[in-house]
Amino acid sequence: MTTQRRVVPTDGPADGPIHDVVGIGVGPFNLGLACLAAPIADLDCVFLEARPELSWHPGMMLDDATLQVPFMADLVTMADPTSPWSFLNYLKQTGALYPFYIRESFYPLRREYDEYCRWAAENVGSVRFGRPVHAVAYDERARCYLVRAETGEIFRGRRLVLGVGTRPRIPAPLRDLVGLSHDADVLHSADYLARKAALQKRDQIVIVGSGQSAAEIYYDLLSESPDHDYRLTWLTRSPRFFPMEYTKLTLELTSPEYTAYFHDLPEATREALLREQRSLYKGISGDLVDAIFDLHYQLRVAGHGPRSTLITNSEVVGARGVVGAGIELDLHHRETHEDFGLTTDGLVLATGYSSQVPTFLDPIRDRLRLDDRGRFDATSSYAVDVTGAGIFVQNGEEHTHGFVAPDLGMGAYRNSVILAAITGREPYPIEKRVAVQSFGVPEHLRRADR
């Protein structure tokens, strides 16, 4: 299945068409935009991806890992349930629809979601793999952006949509350890599967973090601990290993109106809310929390220990390589205020991801909307350029739009908003109110100024 795209030839400093949109980076969000843009006849888009093929979080592609959102949070369904690029149509086209139906679970395996995205990327027709972007310039005469790929090609576009994703976040005390040569394995969770075999040869493995990735890695290593001889320690600065909250009124915080409400709040209020809402998006699935406890119980009954320690309220405040011993971690207990430490030769940092302004945008930095911390200052329509209509961002706006920025379930909504801003109409109807509750003061209860 392919989609034919129209091109618009024009004079300019580079050969080739001026596209309506050049997307940079192809993860689920820009891929969803490519799929939703495909049937819009008067919209010409091209999407550039540095990698030779799409691969979604390969380091965490554990066999039994599932998405934390239902299958309807695919590339397109929440914007267009009739789209040929839906997850259900992928299952139908690959002969897997009935097995998925009989399985009776709303939550796809992470591996099959990855295969679904690869299927869409290879067939939608507007994705160009193997095009890492080197720099972006602006041509005042042609009024378009010049996107220079490392292949030597130049792609011209009236608008850009940035979907370059996030980078592994490394806590400051640990940054000097990553990439250095120690008598230890130090890795971010993004590289877990690639380095798992070497990690399991170590005497001690420490996992830092308390989100879903940390829990999945801990469960995986704990389940295989009887076949190895490592000691396992799981550290978090959180007061407990808390589960994600899935109650329905809480899930309404992923609604369009809460996103709009959050966006309109003062920056300081938004920052405080993001800290308070960590349990809504950085927790562990309740089933996995229970499975970890059950596995501990089974291992104990079977006489396998386990040789494992779980430590809460403890923050890494310092770290150093020790010749012949691995890494020494300095720890501080946040409630008792005790300083302590441990030495390990295996360290997994399940410390999440953060967004950054890509360096390839440096030549047009004067065209970007940035806050006083150098972050994208996204408008309500996800625009991050000074015109409010030329450059849009995907999953780089958590600080302006809330914790739903990386949520797969809101990708189709955000793309509907972006497409409306680009086309001047709503190719896909945009929901304005879906929640039962009100997040600000209800209009009918406002009092007139006295």
C-alpha positions in Angstrom: 0.0 0.0 0.0 1.5 3.3 -1.1 0.3 6.9 -1.4 1.2 9.2 -4.3 2.3 12.6 -3.2 2.1 15.8 -5.3 5.1 18.1 -5.6 5.3 21.8 -6.3 8.3 22.9 -8.4 9.7 26.3 -7.7 12.8 28.4 -8.4 15.2 28.6 -5.5 18.7 27.9 -4.2 18.2 24.2 -4.1 16.8 21.8 -6.6 13.6 19.9 -6.1 10.1 20.8 -4.8 9.0 23.0 -1.9 7.0 20.7 0.3 4.2 21.9 2.5 5.8 20.1 5.4 9.2 18.6 6.1 9.1 16.3 9.1 12.4 15.7 10.9 12.5 12.4 12.8 10.2 9.5 12.4 9.0 8.0 15.7 5.3 7.2 16.4 4.3 10.9 16.5 5.7 12.1 13.2 4.8 8.7 11.7 1.2 9.3 12.8 1.3 12.7 11.2 2.5 11.1 8.0 -0.4 8.7 8.0 -3.0 11.3 8.8 -1.6 13.6 6.1 -1.5 10.9 3.5 -5.1 11.2 2.3 -5.1 15.1 2.3 -4.9 15.7 -1.4 -3.6 19.3 -1.2 -0.9 18.6 1.4 2.6 17.5 0.3 4.8 16.1 3.1 8.1 14.4 3.4 9.5 12.9 6.6 13.2 12.4 7.2 14.6 9.7 9.5 18.3 9.3 10.3 18.1 5.5 10.9 17.9 3.0 8.0 14.6 1.6 9.4 12.2 2.4 12.2 13.0 0.8 15.5 11.0 1.8 18.6 12.9 1.5 21.9 14.8 -1.6 20.9 16.7 -1.7 24.2 13.4 -2.4 26.0 11.8 -4.8 23.6 11.2 -7.5 26.3 9.2 -10.4 25.0 6.3 -10.0 27.5 6.3 -6.2 27.7 3.0 -4.5 26.7 2.1 -0.9 26.0 0.6 1.1 28.9 -2.1 2.4 26.7 -4.9 0.5 24.8 -4.6 -0.4 21.1 -6.8 2.6 20.2 -3.8 4.8 21.1 -2.3 3.8 17.7 -1.0 6.2 15.1 -4.4 7.4 13.8 -7.5 5.9 15.4 -8.3 8.7 17.9 -8.3 11.2 14.9 -9.7 8.9 12.2 -11.1 5.5 13.2 -11.6 4.7 9.5 -8.0 5.2 8.6 -6.2 2.4 6.7 -3.2 3.0 9.0 -4.9 1.8 12.2 -3.5 -0.9 14.3 -6.6 -3.1 13.7 -6.1 -2.8 9.9 -2.5 -3.7 10.4 -3.6 -6.9 12.2 -6.1 -7.6 9.4 -3.5 -7.1 6.7 -1.0 -9.4 8.5 -3.5 -12.1 9.4 -3.3 -11.5 13.1 -6.7 -9.9 13.8 -8.5 -13.0 15.2 -5.6 -14.0 17.5 -5.6 -10.5 18.9 -9.4 -10.7 19.3 -9.2 -14.1 21.1 -6.4 -12.8 23.4 -8.9 -10.4 24.9 -6.5 -7.7 25.9 -6.7 -4.0 25.1 -2.9 -3.7 25.5 -0.7 -4.8 22.5 2.7 -6.3 23.1 5.4 -3.7 22.7 7.0 -5.9 20.1 3.9 -6.0 17.9 3.4 -2.2 18.3 7.0 -1.8 17.0 6.2 -4.1 14.0 3.0 -2.1 13.3 4.9 1.2 13.2 7.5 -0.4 10.9 4.7 -1.6 8.6 3.2 1.9 8.5 6.6 3.6 7.9 7.5 1.3 5.1 4.2 1.7 3.3 2.9 5.3 3.8 5.1 6.6 1.0 6.3 9.9 2.5 9.1 8.5 4.8 12.7 8.7 3.7 15.1 6.6 5.8 18.8 7.1 6.0 18.6 10.9 6.0 20.2 12.3 9.2 19.7 16.1 9.2 22.9 18.2 9.4 21.5 21.7 9.5 18.4 23.8 8.8 18.5 27.2 7.2 15.8 29.6 6.0 15.5 31.0 2.5 14.0 34.5 2.8 13.4 34.8 -1.0 11.6 31.5 -1.4 10.1 31.7 2.1 10.9 28.1 2.9 13.2 26.1 5.2 16.2 24.3 3.7 16.8 21.0 5.5 20.2 19.7 4.7 20.7 16.0 5.1 24.1 14.4 5.7 23.6 12.6 2.4 24.1 16.0 0.6 20.4 16.3 -0.3 18.5 19.5 0.5 14.8 19.2 1.3 12.7 22.4 1.1 9.6 23.0 3.2 7.2 25.8 4.0 6.9 24.3 7.5 8.8 21.9 9.7 7.5 19.4 12.2 10.1 18.2 14.7 9.8 14.7 15.9 13.3 13.9 16.8 12.4 12.3 20.1 14.0 12.6 23.5 17.5 11.6 24.8 18.4 9.5 27.8 18.5 11.6 31.0 21.5 11.0 33.2 21.5 12.4 36.7 24.3 14.9 37.2 26.3 12.8 39.7 26.5 10.0 37.2 27.3 11.8 34.0 31.0 11.3 34.2 30.6 7.6 34.5 28.7 7.0 31.2 31.0 6.1 28.3 34.1 5.9 30.4 36.2 2.7 30.9 35.7 1.2 34.4 35.8 -2.2 35.8 32.0 -2.1 35.5 29.2 -2.0 33.0 27.3 1.4 33.1 24.3 1.8 30.8 21.1 3.6 30.4 17.9 1.5 30.2 17.7 2.4 26.5 20.6 0.0 25.9 19.5 -2.7 28.3 18.9 -5.7 25.9 22.0 -5.0 23.9 24.2 -5.2 27.0 22.2 -7.6 29.2 24.4 -10.6 28.6 27.6 -8.7 29.7 25.7 -7.2 32.6 24.7 -10.6 34.0 28.3 -11.6 34.3 28.8 -9.0 37.0 28.8 -9.7 40.7 26.4 -6.9 41.6 23.8 -5.0 39.5 22.3 -1.8 40.7 19.2 -0.3 39.0 18.5 3.4 39.6 15.0 4.6 39.0 11.4 3.6 39.8 9.4 3.9 36.6 8.1 1.3 34.3 11.4 0.7 32.6 13.2 0.2 35.9 10.5 -2.3 37.1 10.7 -4.3 33.8 14.5 -4.5 34.0 14.3 -5.5 37.7 11.7 -8.2 37.0 13.7 -9.5 34.1 17.0 -9.7 36.0 15.2 -11.1 39.1 13.5 -13.9 37.1 16.8 -15.0 35.7 18.8 -14.6 38.9 18.7 -18.3 39.8 20.8 -19.0 36.7 23.4 -16.4 37.7 25.3 -15.4 40.8 24.7 -11.6 40.9 23.3 -9.6 43.7 20.5 -7.2 42.7 19.8 -3.8 44.2 17.0 -1.5 43.1 17.3 2.2 44.2 14.8 5.0 44.0 14.6 8.4 45.6 10.8 8.1 45.6 9.2 7.2 48.9 7.9 4.0 47.4 7.6 1.9 44.3 4.3 3.4 43.3 1.9 2.2 40.7 0.5 4.2 37.8 -3.0 5.7 38.6 -5.5 4.5 36.1 -8.8 5.7 37.7 -11.1 7.2 35.1 -11.3 10.7 36.5 -7.5 10.8 36.7 -7.3 9.6 33.1 -9.3 12.7 32.2 -6.1 14.7 32.7 -5.1 13.4 29.3 -8.1 15.2 27.8 -7.9 18.1 25.3 -9.4 20.6 27.8 -6.9 19.7 30.5 -4.0 20.2 28.0 -5.5 23.6 27.2 -6.0 24.4 30.9 -2.4 23.4 31.7 -1.0 25.4 28.8 -2.6 28.6 30.1 -1.2 28.3 33.7 1.8 30.4 34.8 5.2 28.6 34.2 5.9 28.2 37.9 2.5 26.6 38.4 3.1 24.2 35.5 6.5 23.2 36.9 5.1 22.5 40.3 2.2 20.4 38.8 4.6 18.3 36.8 6.5 17.4 40.0 3.2 16.5 41.8 1.9 14.4 38.9 4.8 12.0 38.6 2.7 9.1 39.8 0.4 9.7 36.8 3.1 9.0 34.2 6.3 7.8 35.9 4.9 5.0 37.9 4.7 1.2 37.4 1.7 -0.7 36.1 -0.1 -2.3 39.0 0.1 -5.8 37.5 3.9 -5.5 37.3 4.1 -4.3 40.9 2.2 -7.4 42.0 4.2 -9.7 39.7 7.5 -8.5 41.3 6.2 -9.3 44.7 4.9 -12.7 43.6 8.2 -13.5 42.0 10.0 -12.7 45.2 7.7 -15.1 47.0 8.1 -17.9 44.5 11.9 -17.6 44.6 11.9 -17.6 48.4 9.7 -20.8 48.5 11.9 -22.4 45.9 15.0 -21.7 48.0 16.6 -19.3 45.6 16.8 -16.3 47.9 16.6 -14.0 46.1 19.8 -12.0 46.7 18.1 -8.7 46.2 17.6 -5.4 48.0 15.0 -2.7 47.3 15.8 0.7 48.7 13.4 3.7 48.6 13.9 7.4 49.6 17.6 7.2 48.5 19.3 9.5 46.1 22.6 9.1 44.3 24.6 12.2 45.3 28.1 11.2 44.1 29.8 8.5 42.1 33.3 7.5 41.1 35.2 4.7 39.4 37.4 2.6 41.6 40.2 0.6 40.0 39.6 -3.1 40.4 36.3 -2.6 42.3 33.9 -1.0 39.8 31.9 2.1 40.9 31.4 3.5 44.3 28.0 5.2 44.8 27.4 7.9 47.4 23.8 7.8 48.6 21.6 10.0 50.8 18.4 8.9 52.5 15.9 11.7 52.0 13.8 11.0 55.1 16.4 9.9 57.7 19.1 12.2 56.2 21.7 9.5 56.6 24.6 9.2 54.1 25.6 5.8 53.0 26.9 4.0 49.9 27.6 0.9 48.0 30.0 -0.5 45.4 28.9 -2.2 42.2 30.3 -3.4 39.0 27.0 -3.2 37.1 24.8 -0.1 36.9 21.6 0.4 35.0 20.2 4.0 34.8 16.5 3.8 34.3 16.3 7.5 34.8 14.1 8.5 31.9 14.4 10.9 29.0 14.5 14.6 28.3 13.9 16.8 25.3 16.4 19.2 23.9 16.5 21.8 21.1 18.4 20.0 18.3 21.7 21.6 17.3 20.8 21.4 13.7 18.4 24.3 14.4 21.3 26.6 15.4 21.3 28.4 12.1 17.7 29.5 12.6 17.8 30.0 16.3 16.6 33.5 15.9 13.3 32.1 14.4 12.6 29.9 17.4 10.4 30.7 20.4 12.4 29.7 23.5 11.8 30.3 27.2 14.4 31.7 29.6 15.7 28.1 30.2 16.3 27.6 26.5 13.4 25.2 26.0 10.8 25.3 23.2 8.0 27.8 24.1 5.2 26.0 22.3 1.9 27.7 21.5 -1.4 26.0 22.0 -1.1 24.6 18.5 2.4 23.3 19.2 4.2 25.9 17.1 7.7 26.9 18.3 8.7 29.6 15.8 8.3 33.3 16.1 5.5 33.4 13.5 3.5 30.8 15.3 2.8 28.9 12.1 6.1 27.6 10.7 7.8 25.1 13.0 5.9 22.6 15.2 7.1 20.2 17.8 6.2 16.6 18.9 7.0 15.5 22.4 9.2 18.4 23.2 6.5 20.4 25.0 6.0 18.7 28.4 6.7 21.9 30.2 4.1 23.8 28.2 1.4 21.2 27.6 1.8 18.8 30.5 2.8 15.2 31.1 0.7 14.0 28.1 3.5 15.1 25.7 5.1 11.6 25.4 1.7 9.8 25.8 1.0 7.7 22.7 -2.7 8.2 23.4 -2.6 11.9 22.7 -0.5 11.7 19.5 -3.4 11.7 17.1 -5.0 14.6 18.9 -1.8 16.7 18.7 -1.4 15.8 15.0 -5.0 16.9 14.4 -4.2 20.2 16.0 -1.0 20.6 13.9 -2.8 19.7 10.7 -5.5 22.2 11.4 -2.8 24.9 12.0 -1.1 24.0 8.8 -4.2 23.7 6.5 -6.4 26.4 8.1 -9.2 23.9 8.5 -9.9 20.8 10.5 -9.1 17.8 8.3 -10.0 15.7 11.4 -12.5 17.1 13.9 -10.8 18.3 17.0 -12.5 17.5 20.3 -12.9 20.5 22.5 -14.5 19.0 25.6 -14.6 15.4 26.6 -14.1 15.4 30.4 -16.7 15.1 33.0 -14.9 17.5 35.3 -13.9 21.1 35.0 -10.3 22.1 35.5 -10.6 25.8 35.8 -13.4 27.9 37.2 -16.7 27.0 35.3 -17.9 29.9 33.3 -21.3 29.9 34.9 -19.8 30.3 38.3 -17.6 33.2 37.6 -18.4 36.3 39.5 -18.4 39.8 37.9 -15.7 42.2 39.1 -16.8 44.1 42.1 
